[in-house]
Amino acid sequence: MALQWMILAYVVAAEAGLAVLLTLPSPKAIKSRLVSLISLILQPSMFIVPFSAFQLLDIYWKNEHRLMCTGEICTAAERDRYEKSDSMLSALIIFVVSVSRGPIYKAQRNVILCAAACLLYWCIYRICKYYKDIQSMEEVEKRYKDQ
């Protein structure tokens, strides 16, 4: 289960690096080539948005169906109800959730990670789009000046 979060963390780190690289001042020739390269990368990397959405749904599902104990120790009836509602989790995870509330904090971190992945993707897309729009306007202005 941790592999998907590790992949998402690496993607967020790469997106953050690309966003910083795009916003750094650089010569026009380098900037235009960098923007065109990143624009080519953006379309295949769109997978991160549905992947993050799926992970958010998974977090929501697990939060809604987590083991809820009325006292300090879970009764057999509560465990049975939980196992019937969510058979995909192992007994170890049930024990960890019932003893400590650690997975709740992990879930909050993972929600932030998913939101950051989508937000950074959108920021990179908009930066590239704005730069291309500026470039096309400069070309139009240059044509009008030449006439």
Steps between C-alpha positions, in 0.01 A plus 500: 500500500788740563627472142219714360572775753871485428427537126267790571762667721764470224257642244420795728872563552559489123207734438630742761842494333344567160293786640810658652692448176224666300479802725874568517615780271696371203592606145215500252640218282550269797162588648312429176668160458439416864132593473456296182670198661288524814186544288580173326544330837174640639261296290632154597538610861129583518461154661582662833160670523282184480759312707476763774121499478496123541730524801273766654199274450694214660581718803136607525377140479741380767411793725128433468540128567770501765460313824312707757516381857270625773746431778873454548488145364299396198235236555456197280179644352677820397781302339250280314310803371825655382624185329169461317506860378860499378648159434805635313690608811706247685472420870823687565357825365183447705716463810707808420190713440332384818807547722647822363360772282817522288337420161276805539808723498641308205172554319520873559854506363391297198208735429743792499727304267215431256387862506857620445541267201188636331574862589860484377392332175248778442759770583753355256232474231392862549859632506572324170173623349565860606852490362375364166228768488758770567723355229218500245405859589862608456505337156177679402641830625821440305300431181302822541818698555656351186202601282 
